């Protein structure tokens, strides 16, 4: 099955991009707001876009809760 994604953030050099599924994007962001995770998600995205490795920060999150 082919899916479409919407790019929400891109690095200055264009080598890294963060995208969310177009079909589920709205519910993903609603979930992040509801669980008060939006700021942390934005910070993790920024780290990934900048190429900063900090698995201690984003490797331990439990998004199932």
mmCIF file of the N, C-alpha and C atoms, coordinates in Angstrom:
data_MODEL
# 
_entry.id   MODEL 
# 
loop_
_atom_site.group_PDB 
_atom_site.id 
_atom_site.type_symbol 
_atom_site.label_atom_id 
_atom_site.label_alt_id 
_atom_site.label_comp_id 
_atom_site.label_asym_id 
_atom_site.label_entity_id 
_atom_site.label_seq_id 
_atom_site.pdbx_PDB_ins_code 
_atom_site.Cartn_x 
_atom_site.Cartn_y 
_atom_site.Cartn_z 
_atom_site.occupancy 
_atom_site.B_iso_or_equiv 
_atom_site.pdbx_formal_charge 
_atom_site.auth_seq_id 
_atom_site.auth_comp_id 
_atom_site.auth_asym_id 
_atom_site.auth_atom_id 
_atom_site.pdbx_PDB_model_num 
ATOM 1   N N  . UNK A 1 1  ? 0.845  -1.177 0.000  1.00 0.00 ? 1  UNK A N  1 
ATOM 2   C CA . UNK A 1 1  ? 0.000  0.000  0.000  1.00 0.00 ? 1  UNK A CA 1 
ATOM 3   C C  . UNK A 1 1  ? 0.891  1.241  0.000  1.00 0.00 ? 1  UNK A C  1 
ATOM 4   N N  . UNK A 1 2  ? 0.587  2.135  -0.878 1.00 0.00 ? 2  UNK A N  1 
ATOM 5   C CA . UNK A 1 2  ? 1.362  3.368  -0.980 1.00 0.00 ? 2  UNK A CA 1 
ATOM 6   C C  . UNK A 1 2  ? 0.686  4.455  -0.155 1.00 0.00 ? 2  UNK A C  1 
ATOM 7   N N  . UNK A 1 3  ? 1.480  5.175  0.628  1.00 0.00 ? 3  UNK A N  1 
ATOM 8   C CA . UNK A 1 3  ? 0.962  6.241  1.484  1.00 0.00 ? 3  UNK A CA 1 
ATOM 9   C C  . UNK A 1 3  ? 1.633  7.548  1.110  1.00 0.00 ? 3  UNK A C  1 
ATOM 10  N N  . UNK A 1 4  ? 0.992  8.651  1.430  1.00 0.00 ? 4  UNK A N  1 
ATOM 11  C CA . UNK A 1 4  ? 1.562  9.977  1.212  1.00 0.00 ? 4  UNK A CA 1 
ATOM 12  C C  . UNK A 1 4  ? 1.897  10.583 2.559  1.00 0.00 ? 4  UNK A C  1 
ATOM 13  N N  . UNK A 1 5  ? 2.953  11.357 2.579  1.00 0.00 ? 5  UNK A N  1 
ATOM 14  C CA . UNK A 1 5  ? 3.385  12.009 3.816  1.00 0.00 ? 5  UNK A CA 1 
ATOM 15  C C  . UNK A 1 5  ? 3.567  13.500 3.559  1.00 0.00 ? 5  UNK A C  1 
ATOM 16  N N  . UNK A 1 6  ? 3.355  14.264 4.606  1.00 0.00 ? 6  UNK A N  1 
ATOM 17  C CA . UNK A 1 6  ? 3.538  15.704 4.551  1.00 0.00 ? 6  UNK A CA 1 
ATOM 18  C C  . UNK A 1 6  ? 4.817  16.046 5.309  1.00 0.00 ? 6  UNK A C  1 
ATOM 19  N N  . UNK A 1 7  ? 5.727  16.739 4.640  1.00 0.00 ? 7  UNK A N  1 
ATOM 20  C CA . UNK A 1 7  ? 6.978  17.146 5.289  1.00 0.00 ? 7  UNK A CA 1 
ATOM 21  C C  . UNK A 1 7  ? 6.659  18.300 6.234  1.00 0.00 ? 7  UNK A C  1 
ATOM 22  N N  . UNK A 1 8  ? 7.033  18.121 7.500  1.00 0.00 ? 8  UNK A N  1 
ATOM 23  C CA . UNK A 1 8  ? 6.754  19.156 8.494  1.00 0.00 ? 8  UNK A CA 1 
ATOM 24  C C  . UNK A 1 8  ? 8.000  19.943 8.877  1.00 0.00 ? 8  UNK A C  1 
ATOM 25  N N  . UNK A 1 9  ? 9.171  19.379 8.585  1.00 0.00 ? 9  UNK A N  1 
ATOM 26  C CA . UNK A 1 9  ? 10.412 20.078 8.906  1.00 0.00 ? 9  UNK A CA 1 
ATOM 27  C C  . UNK A 1 9  ? 11.513 19.541 8.006  1.00 0.00 ? 9  UNK A C  1 
ATOM 28  N N  . UNK A 1 10 ? 12.420 20.425 7.614  1.00 0.00 ? 10 UNK A N  1 
ATOM 29  C CA . UNK A 1 10 ? 13.511 20.050 6.728  1.00 0.00 ? 10 UNK A CA 1 
ATOM 30  C C  . UNK A 1 10 ? 14.784 20.762 7.167  1.00 0.00 ? 10 UNK A C  1 
ATOM 31  N N  . UNK A 1 11 ? 15.910 20.082 7.012  1.00 0.00 ? 11 UNK A N  1 
ATOM 32  C CA . UNK A 1 11 ? 17.184 20.703 7.361  1.00 0.00 ? 11 UNK A CA 1 
ATOM 33  C C  . UNK A 1 11 ? 17.545 21.749 6.307  1.00 0.00 ? 11 UNK A C  1 
ATOM 34  N N  . UNK A 1 12 ? 18.425 22.650 6.667  1.00 0.00 ? 12 UNK A N  1 
ATOM 35  C CA . UNK A 1 12 ? 18.836 23.715 5.749  1.00 0.00 ? 12 UNK A CA 1 
ATOM 36  C C  . UNK A 1 12 ? 19.437 23.165 4.467  1.00 0.00 ? 12 UNK A C  1 
ATOM 37  N N  . UNK A 1 13 ? 20.191 22.076 4.575  1.00 0.00 ? 13 UNK A N  1 
ATOM 38  C CA . UNK A 1 13 ? 20.827 21.495 3.388  1.00 0.00 ? 13 UNK A CA 1 
ATOM 39  C C  . UNK A 1 13 ? 19.902 20.540 2.636  1.00 0.00 ? 13 UNK A C  1 
ATOM 40  N N  . UNK A 1 14 ? 18.727 20.284 3.183  1.00 0.00 ? 14 UNK A N  1 
ATOM 41  C CA . UNK A 1 14 ? 17.745 19.431 2.525  1.00 0.00 ? 14 UNK A CA 1 
ATOM 42  C C  . UNK A 1 14 ? 18.012 17.936 2.642  1.00 0.00 ? 14 UNK A C  1 
ATOM 43  N N  . UNK A 1 15 ? 19.029 17.553 3.398  1.00 0.00 ? 15 UNK A N  1 
ATOM 44  C CA . UNK A 1 15 ? 19.374 16.137 3.529  1.00 0.00 ? 15 UNK A CA 1 
ATOM 45  C C  . UNK A 1 15 ? 18.474 15.392 4.505  1.00 0.00 ? 15 UNK A C  1 
ATOM 46  N N  . UNK A 1 16 ? 17.916 16.103 5.470  1.00 0.00 ? 16 UNK A N  1 
ATOM 47  C CA . UNK A 1 16 ? 17.059 15.465 6.472  1.00 0.00 ? 16 UNK A CA 1 
ATOM 48  C C  . UNK A 1 16 ? 15.675 16.104 6.416  1.00 0.00 ? 16 UNK A C  1 
ATOM 49  N N  . UNK A 1 17 ? 14.677 15.251 6.506  1.00 0.00 ? 17 UNK A N  1 
ATOM 50  C CA . UNK A 1 17 ? 13.299 15.728 6.528  1.00 0.00 ? 17 UNK A CA 1 
ATOM 51  C C  . UNK A 1 17 ? 12.509 14.903 7.531  1.00 0.00 ? 17 UNK A C  1 
ATOM 52  N N  . UNK A 1 18 ? 11.557 15.549 8.153  1.00 0.00 ? 18 UNK A N  1 
ATOM 53  C CA . UNK A 1 18 ? 10.639 14.853 9.039  1.00 0.00 ? 18 UNK A CA 1 
ATOM 54  C C  . UNK A 1 18 ? 9.263  15.013 8.431  1.00 0.00 ? 18 UNK A C  1 
ATOM 55  N N  . UNK A 1 19 ? 8.573  13.895 8.309  1.00 0.00 ? 19 UNK A N  1 
ATOM 56  C CA . UNK A 1 19 ? 7.262  13.903 7.683  1.00 0.00 ? 19 UNK A CA 1 
ATOM 57  C C  . UNK A 1 19 ? 6.279  13.097 8.519  1.00 0.00 ? 19 UNK A C  1 
ATOM 58  N N  . UNK A 1 20 ? 5.010  13.436 8.364  1.00 0.00 ? 20 UNK A N  1 
ATOM 59  C CA . UNK A 1 20 ? 3.946  12.672 9.001  1.00 0.00 ? 20 UNK A CA 1 
ATOM 60  C C  . UNK A 1 20 ? 2.993  12.182 7.923  1.00 0.00 ? 20 UNK A C  1 
ATOM 61  N N  . UNK A 1 21 ? 2.383  11.082 8.192  1.00 0.00 ? 21 UNK A N  1 
ATOM 62  C CA . UNK A 1 21 ? 1.413  10.499 7.285  1.00 0.00 ? 21 UNK A CA 1 
ATOM 63  C C  . UNK A 1 21 ? 0.272  11.495 7.048  1.00 0.00 ? 21 UNK A C  1 
ATOM 64  N N  . UNK A 1 22 ? -0.055 11.759 5.777  1.00 0.00 ? 22 UNK A N  1 
ATOM 65  C CA . UNK A 1 22 ? -1.109 12.729 5.466  1.00 0.00 ? 22 UNK A CA 1 
ATOM 66  C C  . UNK A 1 22 ? -2.453 12.308 6.043  1.00 0.00 ? 22 UNK A C  1 
ATOM 67  N N  . UNK A 1 23 ? -2.755 11.034 5.958  1.00 0.00 ? 23 UNK A N  1 
ATOM 68  C CA . UNK A 1 23 ? -4.051 10.538 6.409  1.00 0.00 ? 23 UNK A CA 1 
ATOM 69  C C  . UNK A 1 23 ? -4.216 10.645 7.927  1.00 0.00 ? 23 UNK A C  1 
ATOM 70  N N  . UNK A 1 24 ? -3.131 10.444 8.670  1.00 0.00 ? 24 UNK A N  1 
ATOM 71  C CA . UNK A 1 24 ? -3.206 10.427 10.131 1.00 0.00 ? 24 UNK A CA 1 
ATOM 72  C C  . UNK A 1 24 ? -2.548 11.626 10.801 1.00 0.00 ? 24 UNK A C  1 
ATOM 73  N N  . UNK A 1 25 ? -2.021 12.562 10.032 1.00 0.00 ? 25 UNK A N  1 
ATOM 74  C CA . UNK A 1 25 ? -1.282 13.681 10.589 1.00 0.00 ? 25 UNK A CA 1 
ATOM 75  C C  . UNK A 1 25 ? -2.047 14.486 11.618 1.00 0.00 ? 25 UNK A C  1 
ATOM 76  N N  . UNK A 1 26 ? -3.292 14.795 11.305 1.00 0.00 ? 26 UNK A N  1 
ATOM 77  C CA . UNK A 1 26 ? -4.098 15.597 12.228 1.00 0.00 ? 26 UNK A CA 1 
ATOM 78  C C  . UNK A 1 26 ? -4.277 14.893 13.564 1.00 0.00 ? 26 UNK A C  1 
ATOM 79  N N  . UNK A 1 27 ? -4.585 13.601 13.535 1.00 0.00 ? 27 UNK A N  1 
ATOM 80  C CA . UNK A 1 27 ? -4.780 12.868 14.787 1.00 0.00 ? 27 UNK A CA 1 
ATOM 81  C C  . UNK A 1 27 ? -3.465 12.704 15.549 1.00 0.00 ? 27 UNK A C  1 
ATOM 82  N N  . UNK A 1 28 ? -2.360 12.621 14.830 1.00 0.00 ? 28 UNK A N  1 
ATOM 83  C CA . UNK A 1 28 ? -1.051 12.536 15.492 1.00 0.00 ? 28 UNK A CA 1 
ATOM 84  C C  . UNK A 1 28 ? -0.789 13.804 16.291 1.00 0.00 ? 28 UNK A C  1 
ATOM 85  N N  . UNK A 1 29 ? -1.023 14.956 15.672 1.00 0.00 ? 29 UNK A N  1 
ATOM 86  C CA . UNK A 1 29 ? -0.773 16.215 16.373 1.00 0.00 ? 29 UNK A CA 1 
ATOM 87  C C  . UNK A 1 29 ? -1.779 16.453 17.493 1.00 0.00 ? 29 UNK A C  1 
ATOM 88  N N  . UNK A 1 30 ? -3.018 15.997 17.319 1.00 0.00 ? 30 UNK A N  1 
ATOM 89  C CA . UNK A 1 30 ? -3.999 16.080 18.400 1.00 0.00 ? 30 UNK A CA 1 
ATOM 90  C C  . UNK A 1 30 ? -3.543 15.248 19.590 1.00 0.00 ? 30 UNK A C  1 
ATOM 91  N N  . UNK A 1 31 ? -3.036 14.038 19.305 1.00 0.00 ? 31 UNK A N  1 
ATOM 92  C CA . UNK A 1 31 ? -2.525 13.168 20.365 1.00 0.00 ? 31 UNK A CA 1 
ATOM 93  C C  . UNK A 1 31 ? -1.381 13.842 21.112 1.00 0.00 ? 31 UNK A C  1 
ATOM 94  N N  . UNK A 1 32 ? -0.444 14.436 20.366 1.00 0.00 ? 32 UNK A N  1 
ATOM 95  C CA . UNK A 1 32 ? 0.693  15.094 21.001 1.00 0.00 ? 32 UNK A CA 1 
ATOM 96  C C  . UNK A 1 32 ? 0.233  16.241 21.899 1.00 0.00 ? 32 UNK A C  1 
ATOM 97  N N  . UNK A 1 33 ? -0.742 17.013 21.442 1.00 0.00 ? 33 UNK A N  1 
ATOM 98  C CA . UNK A 1 33 ? -1.271 18.104 22.261 1.00 0.00 ? 33 UNK A CA 1 
ATOM 99  C C  . UNK A 1 33 ? -1.981 17.558 23.495 1.00 0.00 ? 33 UNK A C  1 
ATOM 100 N N  . UNK A 1 34 ? -2.804 16.545 23.299 1.00 0.00 ? 34 UNK A N  1 
ATOM 101 C CA . UNK A 1 34 ? -3.578 15.956 24.391 1.00 0.00 ? 34 UNK A CA 1 
ATOM 102 C C  . UNK A 1 34 ? -2.680 15.408 25.490 1.00 0.00 ? 34 UNK A C  1 
ATOM 103 N N  . UNK A 1 35 ? -1.595 14.765 25.101 1.00 0.00 ? 35 UNK A N  1 
ATOM 104 C CA . UNK A 1 35 ? -0.676 14.167 26.067 1.00 0.00 ? 35 UNK A CA 1 
ATOM 105 C C  . UNK A 1 35 ? 0.431  15.129 26.501 1.00 0.00 ? 35 UNK A C  1 
ATOM 106 N N  . UNK A 1 36 ? 0.319  16.380 26.063 1.00 0.00 ? 36 UNK A N  1 
ATOM 107 C CA . UNK A 1 36 ? 1.306  17.416 26.397 1.00 0.00 ? 36 UNK A CA 1 
ATOM 108 C C  . UNK A 1 36 ? 2.722  17.026 25.962 1.00 0.00 ? 36 UNK A C  1 
ATOM 109 N N  . UNK A 1 37 ? 2.804  16.487 24.749 1.00 0.00 ? 37 UNK A N  1 
ATOM 110 C CA . UNK A 1 37 ? 4.080  16.047 24.190 1.00 0.00 ? 37 UNK A CA 1 
ATOM 111 C C  . UNK A 1 37 ? 4.528  16.887 22.993 1.00 0.00 ? 37 UNK A C  1 
ATOM 112 N N  . UNK A 1 38 ? 3.744  17.880 22.624 1.00 0.00 ? 38 UNK A N  1 
ATOM 113 C CA . UNK A 1 38 ? 4.039  18.655 21.411 1.00 0.00 ? 38 UNK A CA 1 
ATOM 114 C C  . UNK A 1 38 ? 5.387  19.364 21.490 1.00 0.00 ? 38 UNK A C  1 
ATOM 115 N N  . UNK A 1 39 ? 5.690  19.981 22.632 1.00 0.00 ? 39 UNK A N  1 
ATOM 116 C CA . UNK A 1 39 ? 6.968  20.689 22.765 1.00 0.00 ? 39 UNK A CA 1 
ATOM 117 C C  . UNK A 1 39 ? 8.147  19.722 22.703 1.00 0.00 ? 39 UNK A C  1 
ATOM 118 N N  . UNK A 1 40 ? 8.003  18.581 23.362 1.00 0.00 ? 40 UNK A N  1 
ATOM 119 C CA . UNK A 1 40 ? 9.079  17.590 23.348 1.00 0.00 ? 40 UNK A CA 1 
ATOM 120 C C  . UNK A 1 40 ? 9.263  17.030 21.936 1.00 0.00 ? 40 UNK A C  1 
ATOM 121 N N  . UNK A 1 41 ? 8.154  16.782 21.233 1.00 0.00 ? 41 UNK A N  1 
ATOM 122 C CA . UNK A 1 41 ? 8.221  16.306 19.855 1.00 0.00 ? 41 UNK A CA 1 
ATOM 123 C C  . UNK A 1 41 ? 8.956  17.314 18.983 1.00 0.00 ? 41 UNK A C  1 
ATOM 124 N N  . UNK A 1 42 ? 8.629  18.596 19.135 1.00 0.00 ? 42 UNK A N  1 
ATOM 125 C CA . UNK A 1 42 ? 9.290  19.646 18.354 1.00 0.00 ? 42 UNK A CA 1 
ATOM 126 C C  . UNK A 1 42 ? 10.785 19.701 18.667 1.00 0.00 ? 42 UNK A C  1 
ATOM 127 N N  . UNK A 1 43 ? 11.148 19.545 19.935 1.00 0.00 ? 43 UNK A N  1 
ATOM 128 C CA . UNK A 1 43 ? 12.551 19.574 20.333 1.00 0.00 ? 43 UNK A CA 1 
ATOM 129 C C  . UNK A 1 43 ? 13.296 18.370 19.747 1.00 0.00 ? 43 UNK A C  1 
ATOM 130 N N  . UNK A 1 44 ? 12.682 17.193 19.795 1.00 0.00 ? 44 UNK A N  1 
ATOM 131 C CA . UNK A 1 44 ? 13.306 15.993 19.236 1.00 0.00 ? 44 UNK A CA 1 
ATOM 132 C C  . UNK A 1 44 ? 13.461 16.136 17.728 1.00 0.00 ? 44 UNK A C  1 
ATOM 133 N N  . UNK A 1 45 ? 12.445 16.672 17.063 1.00 0.00 ? 45 UNK A N  1 
ATOM 134 C CA . UNK A 1 45 ? 12.543 16.919 15.610 1.00 0.00 ? 45 UNK A CA 1 
ATOM 135 C C  . UNK A 1 45 ? 13.717 17.832 15.298 1.00 0.00 ? 45 UNK A C  1 
ATOM 136 N N  . UNK A 1 46 ? 13.864 18.878 16.075 1.00 0.00 ? 46 UNK A N  1 
ATOM 137 C CA . UNK A 1 46 ? 14.968 19.825 15.863 1.00 0.00 ? 46 UNK A CA 1 
ATOM 138 C C  . UNK A 1 46 ? 16.316 19.136 16.036 1.00 0.00 ? 46 UNK A C  1 
ATOM 139 N N  . UNK A 1 47 ? 16.449 18.296 17.047 1.00 0.00 ? 47 UNK A N  1 
ATOM 140 C CA . UNK A 1 47 ? 17.700 17.556 17.254 1.00 0.00 ? 47 UNK A CA 1 
ATOM 141 C C  . UNK A 1 47 ? 17.997 16.652 16.057 1.00 0.00 ? 47 UNK A C  1 
ATOM 142 N N  . UNK A 1 48 ? 16.971 15.948 15.587 1.00 0.00 ? 48 UNK A N  1 
ATOM 143 C CA . UNK A 1 48 ? 17.154 15.050 14.448 1.00 0.00 ? 48 UNK A CA 1 
ATOM 144 C C  . UNK A 1 48 ? 17.525 15.823 13.184 1.00 0.00 ? 48 UNK A C  1 
ATOM 145 N N  . UNK A 1 49 ? 16.848 16.925 12.945 1.00 0.00 ? 49 UNK A N  1 
ATOM 146 C CA . UNK A 1 49 ? 17.120 17.747 11.754 1.00 0.00 ? 49 UNK A CA 1 
ATOM 147 C C  . UNK A 1 49 ? 18.543 18.284 11.792 1.00 0.00 ? 49 UNK A C  1 
ATOM 148 N N  . UNK A 1 50 ? 19.000 18.662 12.969 1.00 0.00 ? 50 UNK A N  1 
ATOM 149 C CA . UNK A 1 50 ? 20.358 19.207 13.101 1.00 0.00 ? 50 UNK A CA 1 
ATOM 150 C C  . UNK A 1 50 ? 21.416 18.113 13.164 1.00 0.00 ? 50 UNK A C  1 
ATOM 151 N N  . UNK A 1 51 ? 21.002 16.847 13.214 1.00 0.00 ? 51 UNK A N  1 
ATOM 152 C CA . UNK A 1 51 ? 21.952 15.739 13.225 1.00 0.00 ? 51 UNK A CA 1 
ATOM 153 C C  . UNK A 1 51 ? 22.578 15.483 14.578 1.00 0.00 ? 51 UNK A C  1 
ATOM 154 N N  . UNK A 1 52 ? 21.929 15.962 15.618 1.00 0.00 ? 52 UNK A N  1 
ATOM 155 C CA . UNK A 1 52 ? 22.443 15.762 16.977 1.00 0.00 ? 52 UNK A CA 1 
ATOM 156 C C  . UNK A 1 52 ? 21.907 14.440 17.502 1.00 0.00 ? 52 UNK A C  1 
ATOM 157 N N  . UNK A 1 53 ? 22.808 13.565 17.900 1.00 0.00 ? 53 UNK A N  1 
ATOM 158 C CA . UNK A 1 53 ? 22.407 12.255 18.405 1.00 0.00 ? 53 UNK A CA 1 
ATOM 159 C C  . UNK A 1 53 ? 22.241 12.324 19.913 1.00 0.00 ? 53 UNK A C  1 
ATOM 160 N N  . UNK A 1 54 ? 21.031 12.085 20.359 1.00 0.00 ? 54 UNK A N  1 
ATOM 161 C CA . UNK A 1 54 ? 20.738 12.093 21.782 1.00 0.00 ? 54 UNK A CA 1 
ATOM 162 C C  . UNK A 1 54 ? 19.689 11.014 22.058 1.00 0.00 ? 54 UNK A C  1 
ATOM 163 N N  . UNK A 1 55 ? 20.067 9.782  21.848 1.00 0.00 ? 55 UNK A N  1 
ATOM 164 C CA . UNK A 1 55 ? 19.149 8.656  22.034 1.00 0.00 ? 55 UNK A CA 1 
ATOM 165 C C  . UNK A 1 55 ? 18.630 8.582  23.460 1.00 0.00 ? 55 UNK A C  1 
ATOM 166 N N  . UNK A 1 56 ? 19.381 9.124  24.407 1.00 0.00 ? 56 UNK A N  1 
ATOM 167 C CA . UNK A 1 56 ? 18.920 9.123  25.790 1.00 0.00 ? 56 UNK A CA 1 
ATOM 168 C C  . UNK A 1 56 ? 17.623 9.914  25.900 1.00 0.00 ? 56 UNK A C  1 
ATOM 169 N N  . UNK A 1 57 ? 17.495 10.974 25.143 1.00 0.00 ? 57 UNK A N  1 
ATOM 170 C CA . UNK A 1 57 ? 16.295 11.799 25.202 1.00 0.00 ? 57 UNK A CA 1 
ATOM 171 C C  . UNK A 1 57 ? 15.137 11.158 24.451 1.00 0.00 ? 57 UNK A C  1 
ATOM 172 N N  . UNK A 1 58 ? 15.322 10.836 23.176 1.00 0.00 ? 58 UNK A N  1 
ATOM 173 C CA . UNK A 1 58 ? 14.188 10.348 22.400 1.00 0.00 ? 58 UNK A CA 1 
ATOM 174 C C  . UNK A 1 58 ? 14.098 8.842  22.316 1.00 0.00 ? 58 UNK A C  1 
ATOM 175 N N  . UNK A 1 59 ? 15.026 8.121  22.874 1.00 0.00 ? 59 UNK A N  1 
ATOM 176 C CA . UNK A 1 59 ? 14.977 6.673  22.847 1.00 0.00 ? 59 UNK A CA 1 
ATOM 177 C C  . UNK A 1 59 ? 14.158 6.070  23.966 1.00 0.00 ? 59 UNK A C  1 
ATOM 178 N N  . UNK A 1 60 ? 13.835 6.836  24.969 1.00 0.00 ? 60 UNK A N  1 
ATOM 179 C CA . UNK A 1 60 ? 13.141 6.271  26.132 1.00 0.00 ? 60 UNK A CA 1 
ATOM 180 C C  . UNK A 1 60 ? 11.669 6.673  26.213 1.00 0.00 ? 60 UNK A C  1 
ATOM 181 N N  . UNK A 1 61 ? 11.162 7.404  25.256 1.00 0.00 ? 61 UNK A N  1 
ATOM 182 C CA . UNK A 1 61 ? 9.769  7.819  25.278 1.00 0.00 ? 61 UNK A CA 1 
ATOM 183 C C  . UNK A 1 61 ? 8.846  6.648  25.035 1.00 0.00 ? 61 UNK A C  1 
ATOM 184 N N  . UNK A 1 62 ? 7.725  6.624  25.729 1.00 0.00 ? 62 UNK A N  1 
ATOM 185 C CA . UNK A 1 62 ? 6.690  5.613  25.546 1.00 0.00 ? 62 UNK A CA 1 
ATOM 186 C C  . UNK A 1 62 ? 5.461  6.315  25.017 1.00 0.00 ? 62 UNK A C  1 
ATOM 187 N N  . UNK A 1 63 ? 5.244  6.235  23.726 1.00 0.00 ? 63 UNK A N  1 
ATOM 188 C CA . UNK A 1 63 ? 4.148  6.964  23.096 1.00 0.00 ? 63 UNK A CA 1 
ATOM 189 C C  . UNK A 1 63 ? 2.846  6.174  23.105 1.00 0.00 ? 63 UNK A C  1 
ATOM 190 N N  . UNK A 1 64 ? 2.845  4.961  23.645 1.00 0.00 ? 64 UNK A N  1 
ATOM 191 C CA . UNK A 1 64 ? 1.635  4.137  23.674 1.00 0.00 ? 64 UNK A CA 1 
ATOM 192 C C  . UNK A 1 64 ? 0.684  4.558  24.796 1.00 0.00 ? 64 UNK A C  1 
ATOM 193 N N  . UNK A 1 65 ? 1.160  5.297  25.747 1.00 0.00 ? 65 UNK A N  1 
ATOM 194 C CA . UNK A 1 65 ? 0.346  5.601  26.935 1.00 0.00 ? 65 UNK A CA 1 
ATOM 195 C C  . UNK A 1 65 ? -0.724 6.606  26.692 1.00 0.00 ? 65 UNK A C  1 
# 
